[in-house]
Amino acid sequence: MNKALAGTVAVAGIGTTRSGRLPEYDAYDLGAWALKETLDDCGLGFDDIDDIDGLIINRIPDLLQPNG
């Protein structure tokens, strides 16, 4: 156990969007969609965003996306 982290709190959540071609969404829409899914997954809401210390966003490279 890392004693420096004792007594701290970590909440993890995962959010994704559908895969494939989504021309009706821009990058901002997709990011907001995934963020909402992530917050829902860990029981938080947009009002809690001021308390988030870290956020990792990753996108699937075009080569890995299905040809849809």
Biopython code that builds the backbone (N, CA, C, O; Angstrom):
import numpy as np
from Bio.PDB.StructureBuilder import StructureBuilder

atoms = [
    (1, "MET", "N", (0.841, -1.184, 0.000)),
    (1, "MET", "CA", (0.000, 0.000, 0.000)),
    (1, "MET", "C", (0.884, 1.245, 0.000)),
    (1, "MET", "O", (1.877, 1.308, 0.725)),
    (2, "ASN", "N", (0.526, 2.212, -0.798)),
    (2, "ASN", "CA", (1.230, 3.483, -0.849)),
    (2, "ASN", "C", (0.668, 4.382, 0.258)),
    (2, "ASN", "O", (-0.456, 4.871, 0.146)),
    (3, "LYS", "N", (1.432, 4.597, 1.309)),
    (3, "LYS", "CA", (0.942, 5.377, 2.453)),
    (3, "LYS", "C", (0.649, 6.824, 2.090)),
    (3, "LYS", "O", (-0.166, 7.475, 2.744)),
    (4, "ALA", "N", (1.306, 7.331, 1.057)),
    (4, "ALA", "CA", (1.058, 8.711, 0.629)),
    (4, "ALA", "C", (-0.364, 8.864, 0.070)),
    (4, "ALA", "O", (-0.918, 9.964, 0.073)),
    (5, "LEU", "N", (-0.946, 7.774, -0.402)),
    (5, "LEU", "CA", (-2.292, 7.826, -0.964)),
    (5, "LEU", "C", (-3.374, 7.423, 0.033)),
    (5, "LEU", "O", (-4.563, 7.490, -0.278)),
    (6, "ALA", "N", (-2.962, 7.004, 1.239)),
    (6, "ALA", "CA", (-3.934, 6.585, 2.249)),
    (6, "ALA", "C", (-4.894, 7.725, 2.568)),
    (6, "ALA", "O", (-4.474, 8.861, 2.785)),
    (7, "GLY", "N", (-6.178, 7.412, 2.595)),
    (7, "GLY", "CA", (-7.188, 8.410, 2.924)),
    (7, "GLY", "C", (-7.652, 9.247, 1.741)),
    (7, "GLY", "O", (-8.495, 10.130, 1.903)),
    (8, "THR", "N", (-7.119, 8.983, 0.562)),
    (8, "THR", "CA", (-7.551, 9.721, -0.619)),
    (8, "THR", "C", (-8.677, 8.954, -1.309)),
    (8, "THR", "O", (-8.925, 7.789, -0.998)),
    (9, "VAL", "N", (-9.330, 9.593, -2.215)),
    (9, "VAL", "CA", (-10.461, 8.995, -2.913)),
    (9, "VAL", "C", (-10.176, 8.957, -4.404)),
    (9, "VAL", "O", (-9.632, 9.907, -4.966)),
    (10, "ALA", "N", (-10.542, 7.863, -5.036)),
    (10, "ALA", "CA", (-10.450, 7.748, -6.489)),
    (10, "ALA", "C", (-11.764, 7.163, -6.994)),
    (10, "ALA", "O", (-12.238, 6.154, -6.472)),
    (11, "VAL", "N", (-12.337, 7.778, -7.983)),
    (11, "VAL", "CA", (-13.545, 7.273, -8.626)),
    (11, "VAL", "C", (-13.217, 7.124, -10.104)),
    (11, "VAL", "O", (-12.748, 8.072, -10.733)),
    (12, "ALA", "N", (-13.454, 5.964, -10.652)),
    (12, "ALA", "CA", (-13.135, 5.732, -12.061)),
    (12, "ALA", "C", (-14.412, 5.434, -12.831)),
    (12, "ALA", "O", (-15.313, 4.759, -12.333)),
    (13, "GLY", "N", (-14.472, 5.940, -14.030)),
    (13, "GLY", "CA", (-15.604, 5.670, -14.901)),
    (13, "GLY", "C", (-15.137, 5.562, -16.332)),
    (13, "GLY", "O", (-14.087, 6.086, -16.701)),
    (14, "ILE", "N", (-15.928, 4.878, -17.131)),
    (14, "ILE", "CA", (-15.610, 4.702, -18.543)),
    (14, "ILE", "C", (-16.814, 5.118, -19.366)),
    (14, "ILE", "O", (-17.950, 4.762, -19.050)),
    (15, "GLY", "N", (-16.558, 5.875, -20.422)),
    (15, "GLY", "CA", (-17.625, 6.274, -21.329)),
    (15, "GLY", "C", (-17.163, 6.161, -22.762)),
    (15, "GLY", "O", (-16.024, 6.501, -23.084)),
    (16, "THR", "N", (-18.038, 5.689, -23.617)),
    (16, "THR", "CA", (-17.701, 5.546, -25.027)),
    (16, "THR", "C", (-18.855, 6.022, -25.895)),
    (16, "THR", "O", (-19.977, 6.201, -25.422)),
    (17, "THR", "N", (-18.566, 6.219, -27.142)),
    (17, "THR", "CA", (-19.598, 6.521, -28.130)),
    (17, "THR", "C", (-19.706, 5.320, -29.058)),
    (17, "THR", "O", (-18.903, 4.391, -28.976)),
    (18, "ARG", "N", (-20.678, 5.340, -29.923)),
    (18, "ARG", "CA", (-20.760, 4.288, -30.934)),
    (18, "ARG", "C", (-19.523, 4.357, -31.819)),
    (18, "ARG", "O", (-18.880, 5.402, -31.918)),
    (19, "SER", "N", (-19.200, 3.262, -32.447)),
    (19, "SER", "CA", (-18.079, 3.224, -33.389)),
    (19, "SER", "C", (-18.603, 3.360, -34.808)),
    (19, "SER", "O", (-19.786, 3.151, -35.076)),
    (20, "GLY", "N", (-17.714, 3.706, -35.694)),
    (20, "GLY", "CA", (-18.078, 3.816, -37.097)),
    (20, "GLY", "C", (-18.211, 5.268, -37.517)),
    (20, "GLY", "O", (-17.797, 6.176, -36.796)),
    (21, "ARG", "N", (-18.779, 5.476, -38.663)),
    (21, "ARG", "CA", (-18.957, 6.833, -39.189)),
    (21, "ARG", "C", (-20.162, 7.479, -38.521)),
    (21, "ARG", "O", (-21.262, 6.926, -38.521)),
    (22, "LEU", "N", (-19.937, 8.649, -37.958)),
    (22, "LEU", "CA", (-20.994, 9.396, -37.268)),
    (22, "LEU", "C", (-20.979, 10.839, -37.776)),
    (22, "LEU", "O", (-20.637, 11.751, -37.023)),
    (23, "PRO", "N", (-21.341, 11.056, -39.026)),
    (23, "PRO", "CA", (-21.221, 12.388, -39.612)),
    (23, "PRO", "C", (-22.112, 13.433, -38.952)),
    (23, "PRO", "O", (-21.880, 14.632, -39.113)),
    (24, "GLU", "N", (-23.117, 13.001, -38.221)),
    (24, "GLU", "CA", (-24.004, 13.956, -37.562)),
    (24, "GLU", "C", (-23.407, 14.546, -36.283)),
    (24, "GLU", "O", (-23.990, 15.447, -35.680)),
    (25, "TYR", "N", (-22.235, 14.031, -35.868)),
    (25, "TYR", "CA", (-21.560, 14.509, -34.663)),
    (25, "TYR", "C", (-20.200, 15.084, -35.027)),
    (25, "TYR", "O", (-19.483, 14.530, -35.860)),
    (26, "ASP", "N", (-19.849, 16.208, -34.392)),
    (26, "ASP", "CA", (-18.483, 16.714, -34.550)),
    (26, "ASP", "C", (-17.654, 16.241, -33.351)),
    (26, "ASP", "O", (-18.177, 15.566, -32.465)),
    (27, "ALA", "N", (-16.380, 16.589, -33.322)),
    (27, "ALA", "CA", (-15.487, 16.131, -32.261)),
    (27, "ALA", "C", (-15.971, 16.585, -30.885)),
    (27, "ALA", "O", (-15.860, 15.837, -29.914)),
    (28, "TYR", "N", (-16.509, 17.807, -30.792)),
    (28, "TYR", "CA", (-17.014, 18.305, -29.515)),
    (28, "TYR", "C", (-18.191, 17.451, -29.044)),
    (28, "TYR", "O", (-18.249, 17.067, -27.876)),
    (29, "ASP", "N", (-19.133, 17.150, -29.949)),
    (29, "ASP", "CA", (-20.292, 16.323, -29.590)),
    (29, "ASP", "C", (-19.859, 14.948, -29.086)),
    (29, "ASP", "O", (-20.378, 14.453, -28.086)),
    (30, "LEU", "N", (-18.908, 14.339, -29.786)),
    (30, "LEU", "CA", (-18.439, 13.014, -29.385)),
    (30, "LEU", "C", (-17.758, 13.054, -28.024)),
    (30, "LEU", "O", (-17.951, 12.159, -27.202)),
    (31, "GLY", "N", (-16.961, 14.092, -27.788)),
    (31, "GLY", "CA", (-16.309, 14.235, -26.485)),
    (31, "GLY", "C", (-17.307, 14.439, -25.362)),
    (31, "GLY", "O", (-17.170, 13.843, -24.293)),
    (32, "ALA", "N", (-18.316, 15.282, -25.594)),
    (32, "ALA", "CA", (-19.346, 15.523, -24.578)),
    (32, "ALA", "C", (-20.143, 14.247, -24.319)),
    (32, "ALA", "O", (-20.490, 13.949, -23.176)),
    (33, "TRP", "N", (-20.432, 13.496, -25.377)),
    (33, "TRP", "CA", (-21.167, 12.235, -25.249)),
    (33, "TRP", "C", (-20.374, 11.256, -24.372)),
    (33, "TRP", "O", (-20.920, 10.677, -23.433)),
    (34, "ALA", "N", (-19.092, 11.077, -24.680)),
    (34, "ALA", "CA", (-18.264, 10.159, -23.905)),
    (34, "ALA", "C", (-18.090, 10.645, -22.467)),
    (34, "ALA", "O", (-18.081, 9.834, -21.541)),
    (35, "LEU", "N", (-17.953, 11.948, -22.270)),
    (35, "LEU", "CA", (-17.823, 12.484, -20.920)),
    (35, "LEU", "C", (-19.085, 12.221, -20.114)),
    (35, "LEU", "O", (-18.994, 11.817, -18.955)),
    (36, "LYS", "N", (-20.257, 12.438, -20.696)),
    (36, "LYS", "CA", (-21.511, 12.172, -19.986)),
    (36, "LYS", "C", (-21.615, 10.697, -19.619)),
    (36, "LYS", "O", (-22.025, 10.363, -18.507)),
    (37, "GLU", "N", (-21.248, 9.811, -20.545)),
    (37, "GLU", "CA", (-21.269, 8.377, -20.259)),
    (37, "GLU", "C", (-20.308, 8.040, -19.112)),
    (37, "GLU", "O", (-20.625, 7.216, -18.254)),
    (38, "THR", "N", (-19.145, 8.675, -19.105)),
    (38, "THR", "CA", (-18.165, 8.443, -18.046)),
    (38, "THR", "C", (-18.686, 8.909, -16.695)),
    (38, "THR", "O", (-18.573, 8.194, -15.700)),
    (39, "LEU", "N", (-19.254, 10.105, -16.662)),
    (39, "LEU", "CA", (-19.799, 10.620, -15.408)),
    (39, "LEU", "C", (-20.933, 9.736, -14.903)),
    (39, "LEU", "O", (-21.009, 9.448, -13.708)),
    (40, "ASP", "N", (-21.819, 9.303, -15.806)),
    (40, "ASP", "CA", (-22.903, 8.403, -15.418)),
    (40, "ASP", "C", (-22.349, 7.102, -14.840)),
    (40, "ASP", "O", (-22.869, 6.583, -13.852)),
    (41, "ASP", "N", (-21.293, 6.579, -15.460)),
    (41, "ASP", "CA", (-20.704, 5.315, -15.035)),
    (41, "ASP", "C", (-20.163, 5.378, -13.615)),
    (41, "ASP", "O", (-20.240, 4.394, -12.878)),
    (42, "CYS", "N", (-19.618, 6.520, -13.226)),
    (42, "CYS", "CA", (-19.037, 6.616, -11.876)),
    (42, "CYS", "C", (-19.938, 7.361, -10.898)),
    (42, "CYS", "O", (-19.519, 7.673, -9.783)),
    (43, "GLY", "N", (-21.180, 7.651, -11.309)),
    (43, "GLY", "CA", (-22.140, 8.245, -10.387)),
    (43, "GLY", "C", (-21.980, 9.735, -10.162)),
    (43, "GLY", "O", (-22.448, 10.264, -9.153)),
    (44, "LEU", "N", (-21.326, 10.416, -11.086)),
    (44, "LEU", "CA", (-21.157, 11.859, -10.977)),
    (44, "LEU", "C", (-21.981, 12.556, -12.056)),
    (44, "LEU", "O", (-22.522, 11.911, -12.954)),
    (45, "GLY", "N", (-22.069, 13.870, -11.955)),
    (45, "GLY", "CA", (-22.763, 14.661, -12.964)),
    (45, "GLY", "C", (-21.920, 15.844, -13.390)),
    (45, "GLY", "O", (-20.816, 16.046, -12.884)),
    (46, "PHE", "N", (-22.443, 16.624, -14.324)),
    (46, "PHE", "CA", (-21.692, 17.784, -14.810)),
    (46, "PHE", "C", (-21.424, 18.797, -13.693)),
    (46, "PHE", "O", (-20.450, 19.547, -13.767)),
    (47, "ASP", "N", (-22.270, 18.830, -12.663)),
    (47, "ASP", "CA", (-22.042, 19.739, -11.537)),
    (47, "ASP", "C", (-20.801, 19.361, -10.731)),
    (47, "ASP", "O", (-20.281, 20.179, -9.973)),
    (48, "ASP", "N", (-20.333, 18.141, -10.889)),
    (48, "ASP", "CA", (-19.168, 17.663, -10.144)),
    (48, "ASP", "C", (-17.854, 17.881, -10.890)),
    (48, "ASP", "O", (-16.792, 17.548, -10.366)),
    (49, "ILE", "N", (-17.903, 18.426, -12.086)),
    (49, "ILE", "CA", (-16.698, 18.549, -12.911)),
    (49, "ILE", "C", (-15.607, 19.374, -12.236)),
    (49, "ILE", "O", (-14.427, 19.108, -12.465)),
    (50, "ASP", "N", (-15.948, 20.356, -11.420)),
    (50, "ASP", "CA", (-14.922, 21.152, -10.732)),
    (50, "ASP", "C", (-14.073, 20.298, -9.807)),
    (50, "ASP", "O", (-12.965, 20.691, -9.441)),
    (51, "ASP", "N", (-14.584, 19.129, -9.423)),
    (51, "ASP", "CA", (-13.860, 18.265, -8.505)),
    (51, "ASP", "C", (-13.021, 17.204, -9.210)),
    (51, "ASP", "O", (-12.385, 16.385, -8.546)),
    (52, "ILE", "N", (-13.007, 17.204, -10.536)),
    (52, "ILE", "CA", (-12.236, 16.208, -11.280)),
    (52, "ILE", "C", (-10.803, 16.706, -11.446)),
    (52, "ILE", "O", (-10.568, 17.801, -11.958)),
    (53, "ASP", "N", (-9.851, 15.886, -11.003)),
    (53, "ASP", "CA", (-8.438, 16.266, -11.093)),
    (53, "ASP", "C", (-7.759, 15.709, -12.333)),
    (53, "ASP", "O", (-6.702, 16.203, -12.726)),
    (54, "GLY", "N", (-8.341, 14.696, -12.955)),
    (54, "GLY", "CA", (-7.711, 14.094, -14.122)),
    (54, "GLY", "C", (-8.750, 13.511, -15.058)),
    (54, "GLY", "O", (-9.785, 13.005, -14.626)),
    (55, "LEU", "N", (-8.463, 13.588, -16.330)),
    (55, "LEU", "CA", (-9.360, 13.060, -17.345)),
    (55, "LEU", "C", (-8.507, 12.579, -18.510)),
    (55, "LEU", "O", (-7.669, 13.322, -19.020)),
    (56, "ILE", "N", (-8.717, 11.350, -18.926)),
    (56, "ILE", "CA", (-7.980, 10.798, -20.055)),
    (56, "ILE", "C", (-8.956, 10.570, -21.193)),
    (56, "ILE", "O", (-9.982, 9.912, -21.024)),
    (57, "ILE", "N", (-8.633, 11.111, -22.333)),
    (57, "ILE", "CA", (-9.457, 10.937, -23.519)),
    (57, "ILE", "C", (-8.605, 10.264, -24.583)),
    (57, "ILE", "O", (-7.464, 10.661, -24.823)),
    (58, "ASN", "N", (-9.158, 9.258, -25.210)),
    (58, "ASN", "CA", (-8.437, 8.540, -26.249)),
    (58, "ASN", "C", (-9.393, 8.276, -27.398)),
    (58, "ASN", "O", (-10.571, 7.993, -27.183)),
    (59, "ARG", "N", (-8.893, 8.368, -28.595)),
    (59, "ARG", "CA", (-9.725, 8.061, -29.753)),
    (59, "ARG", "C", (-9.099, 6.928, -30.522)),
    (59, "ARG", "O", (-7.878, 6.777, -30.555)),
    (60, "ILE", "N", (-9.943, 6.136, -31.137)),
    (60, "ILE", "CA", (-9.455, 5.028, -31.941)),
    (60, "ILE", "C", (-8.921, 5.604, -33.243)),
    (60, "ILE", "O", (-9.631, 6.342, -33.927)),
    (61, "PRO", "N", (-7.685, 5.281, -33.597)),
    (61, "PRO", "CA", (-7.151, 5.779, -34.868)),
    (61, "PRO", "C", (-8.022, 5.334, -36.033)),
    (61, "PRO", "O", (-8.647, 4.275, -35.981)),
    (62, "ASP", "N", (-8.059, 6.138, -37.073)),
    (62, "ASP", "CA", (-8.879, 5.847, -38.246)),
    (62, "ASP", "C", (-8.622, 4.451, -38.806)),
    (62, "ASP", "O", (-9.536, 3.821, -39.338)),
    (63, "LEU", "N", (-7.406, 3.969, -38.692)),
    (63, "LEU", "CA", (-7.085, 2.648, -39.237)),
    (63, "LEU", "C", (-7.807, 1.527, -38.514)),
    (63, "LEU", "O", (-8.023, 0.456, -39.082)),
    (64, "LEU", "N", (-8.180, 1.763, -37.267)),
    (64, "LEU", "CA", (-8.836, 0.723, -36.478)),
    (64, "LEU", "C", (-10.351, 0.809, -36.531)),
    (64, "LEU", "O", (-11.030, -0.111, -36.073)),
    (65, "GLN", "N", (-10.898, 1.882, -37.074)),
    (65, "GLN", "CA", (-12.337, 2.032, -37.140)),
    (65, "GLN", "C", (-12.893, 1.182, -38.270)),
    (65, "GLN", "O", (-12.276, 1.043, -39.326)),
    (66, "PRO", "N", (-14.083, 0.610, -38.027)),
    (66, "PRO", "CA", (-14.686, -0.190, -39.097)),
    (66, "PRO", "C", (-15.056, 0.676, -40.294)),
    (66, "PRO", "O", (-15.376, 1.854, -40.134)),
    (67, "ASN", "N", (-15.014, 0.105, -41.480)),
    (67, "ASN", "CA", (-15.421, 0.808, -42.692)),
    (67, "ASN", "C", (-16.927, 0.771, -42.775)),
    (67, "ASN", "O", (-17.498, -0.206, -43.259)),
    (68, "GLY", "N", (-17.584, 1.827, -42.310)),
    (68, "GLY", "CA", (-19.040, 1.799, -42.285)),
    (68, "GLY", "C", (-19.574, 2.829, -43.089)),
    (68, "GLY", "O", (-20.793, 2.964, -43.192)),
]
sb = StructureBuilder()
sb.init_structure("model")
sb.init_model(0)
sb.init_chain("A")
sb.init_seg("    ")
for serial, (resi, resn, name, xyz) in enumerate(atoms, 1):
    if name == "N":
        sb.init_residue(resn, " ", resi, " ")
    sb.init_atom(name, np.array(xyz, "f"), 0.0, 1.0, " ", f" {name:<3s}", serial, name[0])
structure = sb.get_structure()
